[in-house]
Amino acid sequence: MEFSRLFGPRNGLVAVLLCVLAVLPLLTDLFSQPFYLSLATRFVILAMAATSLNLILGYGGMVSFGHAAFLGIGAYSVGIPAYYDVTSGWVQFPLAVAASAAFALVTGAISLRTRGVYFIMITMAFAQMVYFGFVSIEEYGGDDGLVIYSRSTFSGLSIEKATALYYFCFTSLIATIFLVHRMVNSRFGMVIKGARENERRMRAIGFNTYAYKLACYVISGAICGFAGALLANFSSFISPAMIGWTRSGELIFMVVLGGTGALFGPLLGTSVYLVLEEVLSGYGKYWQLPFGALLILVVLFARGGIDGMLRKLGGDRE
């Protein structure tokens, strides 16, 4: 491996970011700044959700505008059992993964029979169905949401403390990135990327691209459902707002900003998104307007997002 690729701007920035995240709780304790630990926990969870979206959007070419539905299903899989005093993480997290995967299997089987703008709209339609479904259930707070009074409990592991929850989320993010890395570099991932480039040719040489894409869609939904369960534990509150199409748009923004089809693209995109959100939100209620302008500039002048720009700076043309 060339020196420039190993120690280039992209890999260097990612390494620094991961190192900072690894020791962040120590820094926040040292400087008595618990707010930054809370912000970092939210960042890690959203980065995990964005990584799951990148699996289908960046590598599979499936632009889902309803990915937040999995985030909400995962969150409600924690909140609803907690409402009935079932706080075991061994129940809540498998339920979040299974429910999200089942929803992805059913909706994906239908959505993947379409393509292009039709796929975008049908995924958004399914997400809105879930949104209005939870809005209509008054037992669990309806549009007002539901407070979770106790975080998930595991035998031998407690995530009640902010630091413990953060490291649980951080470890989950690292595991997710490793899983995606192994998947996209396997035979399975090669078929997914091949179908993105030329699906007709992949079918012609004998691959059932529909089955491969559906499996990829289900895995992506399951990972995002796990992130939703983490988000419910972090916020101690769930509401249908987690499922709205605007949240799906935010996840797409993070992926595109960081770089679609790049392993650490969602991590970079989420970090920039949250920093800009914290800075710009203090300038009025129209703080989201600059995000639209930024996305246009990235699409026009920075193909490949932040990851693409860093690759060019490092001389990596792959």
C-alpha positions as CSV (number, residue, x, y, z in Angstrom):
1,M,0.0,0.0,0.0
2,E,1.3,3.4,-1.0
3,F,2.4,5.8,1.8
4,S,0.1,8.5,0.5
5,R,-2.9,6.2,0.7
6,L,-2.1,5.0,4.2
7,F,-1.3,8.4,5.7
8,G,-3.3,10.6,3.3
9,P,-5.8,13.3,4.5
10,R,-8.8,11.0,4.3
11,N,-7.4,8.2,6.5
12,G,-5.7,10.7,8.8
13,L,-8.9,12.6,9.4
14,V,-10.9,9.4,10.0
15,A,-8.2,8.1,12.4
16,V,-8.2,11.4,14.4
17,L,-12.0,11.4,14.5
18,L,-12.2,7.8,15.8
19,C,-9.5,8.5,18.4
20,V,-11.3,11.6,19.7
21,L,-14.5,9.6,19.9
22,A,-12.7,6.8,21.8
23,V,-11.4,9.1,24.5
24,L,-14.2,11.7,24.5
25,P,-15.9,10.7,27.8
26,L,-12.5,11.2,29.5
27,L,-12.2,14.7,28.0
28,T,-15.7,15.7,28.9
29,D,-15.1,14.6,32.5
30,L,-11.8,16.4,32.6
31,F,-13.3,19.7,31.5
32,S,-16.7,19.1,33.1
33,Q,-18.6,19.4,29.8
34,P,-21.3,16.7,29.8
35,F,-23.2,18.4,26.9
36,Y,-20.5,17.3,24.5
37,L,-20.8,13.7,25.6
38,S,-24.6,13.9,24.9
39,L,-23.9,15.5,21.5
40,A,-21.3,12.8,20.7
41,T,-23.7,10.0,21.6
42,R,-26.3,11.5,19.3
43,F,-23.7,11.7,16.6
44,V,-22.6,8.1,17.0
45,I,-26.2,6.9,16.7
46,L,-27.0,8.9,13.7
47,A,-23.7,7.9,12.0
48,M,-24.8,4.3,12.5
49,A,-28.1,5.0,10.9
50,A,-26.4,6.8,8.0
51,T,-24.0,4.0,7.5
52,S,-26.9,1.6,7.2
53,L,-28.5,3.9,4.6
54,N,-25.2,4.1,2.7
55,L,-25.2,0.3,2.3
56,I,-28.3,0.5,0.0
57,L,-27.8,4.0,-1.4
58,G,-24.1,4.3,-1.9
59,Y,-23.3,0.6,-2.8
60,G,-26.7,-0.5,-4.1
61,G,-27.9,2.6,-5.8
62,M,-31.3,2.3,-3.9
63,V,-32.3,5.8,-2.9
64,S,-34.7,5.3,0.0
65,F,-36.6,8.3,1.2
66,G,-38.2,6.3,4.0
67,H,-35.2,5.0,5.9
68,A,-36.3,6.8,9.1
69,A,-39.2,4.3,9.4
70,F,-36.6,1.7,10.5
71,L,-35.3,4.2,13.0
72,G,-38.8,4.7,14.4
73,I,-39.7,1.0,14.5
74,G,-36.5,0.3,16.5
75,A,-37.2,3.1,18.9
76,Y,-40.8,2.0,19.5
77,S,-39.5,-1.6,20.0
78,V,-37.8,-0.2,23.1
79,G,-40.6,2.2,24.2
80,I,-43.6,0.0,23.9
81,P,-42.1,-2.9,26.0
82,A,-40.9,-0.3,28.5
83,Y,-44.4,1.0,28.8
84,Y,-45.4,-2.5,30.0
85,D,-42.3,-2.6,32.4
86,V,-40.4,-4.9,30.1
87,T,-36.9,-3.3,30.1
88,S,-34.7,-6.2,29.3
89,G,-32.3,-5.3,26.5
90,W,-32.3,-9.0,25.5
91,V,-35.9,-8.5,24.6
92,Q,-36.0,-5.0,23.3
93,F,-32.9,-5.0,20.9
94,P,-33.7,-8.4,19.2
95,L,-37.3,-7.1,18.8
96,A,-36.1,-3.9,17.3
97,V,-33.9,-5.8,14.8
98,A,-36.5,-8.4,14.0
99,A,-39.4,-5.9,13.6
100,S,-37.3,-3.6,11.3
101,A,-36.0,-6.5,9.3
102,A,-39.6,-7.9,8.8
103,F,-40.8,-4.4,7.8
104,A,-37.9,-4.1,5.3
105,L,-38.6,-7.6,3.9
106,V,-42.3,-6.8,3.2
107,T,-41.9,-3.3,1.9
108,G,-38.7,-4.1,0.1
109,A,-40.3,-7.0,-1.7
110,I,-42.8,-4.5,-3.2
111,S,-40.5,-1.4,-3.5
112,L,-37.7,-3.3,-5.3
113,R,-40.1,-4.1,-8.2
114,T,-39.9,-0.4,-9.0
115,R,-36.9,1.8,-9.8
116,G,-35.9,5.4,-10.0
117,V,-38.3,8.0,-8.7
118,Y,-40.9,5.4,-8.2
119,F,-38.7,3.6,-5.7
120,I,-38.1,6.9,-3.9
121,M,-41.8,7.7,-3.6
122,I,-42.9,4.2,-2.6
123,T,-40.4,4.0,0.2
124,M,-41.5,7.4,1.4
125,A,-45.1,6.3,1.2
126,F,-44.4,3.2,3.4
127,A,-42.6,5.4,5.9
128,Q,-45.5,7.8,6.1
129,M,-47.9,4.9,6.7
130,V,-45.8,3.9,9.7
131,Y,-45.7,7.6,10.8
132,F,-49.5,8.0,10.8
133,G,-49.9,4.5,12.3
134,F,-48.0,5.6,15.4
135,V,-49.7,9.0,15.4
136,S,-53.1,7.2,15.6
137,I,-52.2,5.0,18.6
138,E,-53.2,7.1,21.6
139,E,-52.2,4.4,24.0
140,Y,-48.6,5.2,23.3
141,G,-48.9,8.9,23.3
142,G,-50.0,9.4,19.7
143,D,-48.5,12.6,18.2
144,D,-47.2,13.7,21.7
145,G,-44.9,10.8,22.0
146,L,-44.0,8.5,24.9
147,V,-41.5,9.0,27.8
148,I,-39.2,6.0,28.6
149,Y,-38.5,6.0,32.3
150,S,-35.9,3.3,32.3
151,R,-33.1,2.4,29.9
152,S,-32.6,-1.1,28.6
153,T,-31.1,-3.5,31.1
154,F,-28.6,-6.3,30.3
155,S,-27.4,-9.0,32.7
156,G,-23.9,-7.9,33.6
157,L,-24.1,-4.6,31.7
158,S,-25.7,-1.3,32.7
159,I,-26.2,1.6,30.3
160,E,-27.9,3.9,32.7
161,K,-24.9,6.1,33.0
162,A,-24.2,8.4,30.1
163,T,-20.6,7.1,29.7
164,A,-21.7,3.5,29.6
165,L,-24.4,4.3,27.0
166,Y,-21.9,6.2,24.9
167,Y,-19.4,3.4,24.7
168,F,-22.2,0.9,24.0
169,C,-23.2,3.1,21.0
170,F,-19.6,3.7,19.9
171,T,-18.8,0.0,20.0
172,S,-22.0,-0.7,18.0
173,L,-20.9,1.9,15.4
174,I,-17.5,0.4,15.0
175,A,-19.1,-3.1,14.6
176,T,-21.5,-1.7,12.0
177,I,-18.7,-0.1,10.0
178,F,-16.7,-3.4,10.1
179,L,-19.8,-5.4,9.1
180,V,-20.4,-3.1,6.1
181,H,-16.8,-3.3,5.1
182,R,-16.8,-7.1,5.1
183,M,-20.1,-7.2,3.2
184,V,-19.2,-4.8,0.4
185,N,-15.9,-6.5,-0.2
186,S,-17.4,-10.0,-0.3
187,R,-19.1,-11.8,-3.2
188,F,-22.4,-10.5,-2.0
189,G,-21.2,-6.9,-2.1
190,M,-19.7,-7.3,-5.5
191,V,-23.1,-8.4,-6.8
192,I,-24.8,-5.5,-5.2
193,K,-22.3,-3.0,-6.7
194,G,-22.5,-4.8,-10.0
195,A,-26.3,-4.5,-10.0
196,R,-26.0,-0.8,-9.3
197,E,-23.8,-0.3,-12.4
198,N,-25.6,-2.7,-14.8
199,E,-28.4,-4.8,-13.4
200,R,-29.3,-6.3,-16.8
201,R,-25.8,-7.6,-17.3
202,M,-25.7,-9.1,-13.8
203,R,-28.9,-11.0,-14.5
204,A,-27.6,-12.2,-17.8
205,I,-24.6,-13.9,-16.2
206,G,-26.9,-15.7,-13.8
207,F,-27.3,-13.6,-10.6
208,N,-30.7,-13.2,-9.1
209,T,-30.2,-9.4,-8.5
210,Y,-33.7,-9.0,-7.0
211,A,-32.9,-11.5,-4.2
212,Y,-29.5,-9.9,-3.5
213,K,-30.9,-6.4,-3.4
214,L,-33.8,-7.5,-1.1
215,A,-31.3,-9.1,1.3
216,C,-29.2,-6.0,1.3
217,Y,-32.3,-3.9,2.0
218,V,-33.3,-6.1,4.9
219,I,-29.8,-6.0,6.4
220,S,-29.8,-2.2,6.1
221,G,-33.2,-1.9,7.8
222,A,-32.2,-4.2,10.6
223,I,-29.0,-2.2,11.3
224,C,-31.1,1.0,11.3
225,G,-33.6,-0.6,13.7
226,F,-30.8,-1.3,16.1
227,A,-29.7,2.4,15.8
228,G,-33.3,3.3,16.6
229,A,-33.2,1.2,19.8
230,L,-30.1,3.1,20.8
231,L,-31.7,6.4,20.0
232,A,-34.7,5.6,22.2
233,N,-32.3,4.7,25.1
234,F,-30.4,7.9,24.5
235,S,-33.4,10.3,24.3
236,S,-35.6,8.5,26.8
237,F,-38.4,9.6,24.6
238,I,-40.0,8.4,21.4
239,S,-42.5,10.0,19.0
240,P,-43.7,9.7,15.4
241,A,-41.4,12.7,14.6
242,M,-38.6,10.1,14.4
243,I,-40.2,8.6,11.3
244,G,-41.1,11.7,9.4
245,W,-39.8,12.1,5.8
246,T,-37.7,15.1,7.0
247,R,-35.6,12.7,9.1
248,S,-35.1,10.4,6.1
249,G,-34.0,13.5,4.2
250,E,-31.5,14.3,6.9
251,L,-30.0,10.8,6.7
252,I,-29.7,11.2,2.9
253,F,-28.0,14.6,3.4
254,M,-25.5,13.0,5.8
255,V,-24.6,10.3,3.3
256,V,-24.3,12.5,0.3
257,L,-22.4,15.2,2.2
258,G,-19.9,12.6,3.5
259,G,-19.7,10.6,0.2
260,T,-21.9,7.9,-1.1
261,G,-20.3,4.5,-1.5
262,A,-17.5,5.5,0.9
263,L,-17.0,3.4,4.0
264,F,-16.4,6.4,6.3
265,G,-18.5,8.8,4.2
266,P,-21.5,8.7,6.6
267,L,-19.2,9.2,9.6
268,L,-17.7,12.4,8.0
269,G,-21.0,13.6,6.7
270,T,-22.8,13.2,10.1
271,S,-20.0,15.0,11.9
272,V,-20.2,18.0,9.6
273,Y,-24.0,18.0,9.6
274,L,-24.2,18.1,13.4
275,V,-21.5,20.7,13.8
276,L,-23.3,23.0,11.3
277,E,-26.6,22.3,13.0
278,E,-25.2,23.4,16.4
279,V,-23.6,26.5,14.9
280,L,-26.4,27.6,12.6
281,S,-29.4,26.8,14.9
282,G,-28.5,29.9,17.0
283,Y,-29.2,32.2,14.1
284,G,-32.9,31.9,13.8
285,K,-35.7,29.5,12.8
286,Y,-34.5,29.4,9.1
287,W,-31.2,27.9,10.0
288,Q,-31.9,24.8,7.8
289,L,-31.8,27.0,4.6
290,P,-28.0,27.0,4.4
291,F,-28.1,23.2,4.4
292,G,-29.9,23.2,1.1
293,A,-27.4,25.5,-0.5
294,L,-24.5,23.4,0.9
295,L,-26.0,20.2,-0.6
296,I,-26.3,21.9,-4.0
297,L,-22.7,23.0,-3.9
298,V,-21.5,19.5,-2.9
299,V,-23.5,17.9,-5.7
300,L,-22.2,20.5,-8.3
301,F,-18.6,21.0,-7.2
302,A,-17.6,18.2,-4.9
303,R,-18.5,14.9,-6.5
304,G,-18.0,12.2,-3.9
305,G,-18.7,14.6,-1.0
306,I,-16.1,15.2,1.8
307,D,-14.5,11.7,1.2
308,G,-14.1,12.5,-2.5
309,M,-12.4,15.9,-1.8
310,L,-10.0,14.2,0.7
311,R,-9.2,11.5,-1.8
312,K,-8.2,14.1,-4.4
313,L,-6.1,16.0,-1.8
314,G,-4.3,12.7,-1.1
315,G,-3.8,11.8,-4.7
316,D,-6.0,8.7,-4.4
317,R,-7.9,8.3,-7.6
318,E,-9.6,5.0,-6.8
